[in-house]
Amino acid sequence: MSKTEKGAGPDDESWKERGIRLRVFIYVFATHIIAGFVMLLFYLGEHAEK
C-alpha cells in the first residue's frame, strides 16, 4: 500500500472530516435542545397563574 492511497496513515485527512461532521452534529443537536428548553420556559411562563 502506498502513501497516496486512501487511509494510508496519520497524514490521511478523512478522520479530520469525520471529526468535523461529528462536531457539527453535536453543535446542531445541542442548539436544538437549548432552543426547545427556552420555548418550554416561554410556554410555562405564558400559562402560569399570575
C-alpha positions in Angstrom: 0.0 0.0 0.0 1.5 3.3 -1.0 1.1 6.6 0.9 -1.1 8.0 -1.9 -3.9 5.5 -1.3 -6.8 6.5 0.9 -6.4 5.5 4.5 -2.6 5.4 4.2 -1.9 6.6 7.7 -1.9 9.5 10.1 -1.5 12.1 7.3 -4.8 11.0 5.8 -7.4 13.7 6.4 -10.6 11.6 6.3 -10.5 11.3 10.1 -10.5 15.2 10.3 -13.6 15.4 8.1 -15.3 12.8 10.2 -14.4 14.7 13.3 -15.8 17.9 11.9 -19.0 16.3 10.9 -19.4 14.8 14.4 -18.7 18.2 16.0 -21.3 20.0 13.7 -23.9 17.3 14.5 -23.3 17.8 18.3 -23.5 21.6 18.0 -26.7 21.5 16.0 -28.2 18.9 18.4 -27.2 21.0 21.5 -28.6 24.2 19.9 -31.9 22.5 19.3 -32.1 21.2 22.8 -31.4 24.7 24.2 -34.0 26.2 21.9 -36.5 23.7 22.9 -35.8 24.4 26.6 -36.3 28.1 26.1 -39.5 27.5 24.2 -40.7 25.3 27.1 -39.9 28.1 29.6 -41.9 30.6 27.5 -44.8 28.2 27.3 -44.8 27.5 31.0 -44.5 31.2 31.8 -47.4 32.0 29.5 -49.7 29.5 31.2 -48.6 30.2 34.8 -51.0 31.6 37.3 -50.4 35.3 37.9 
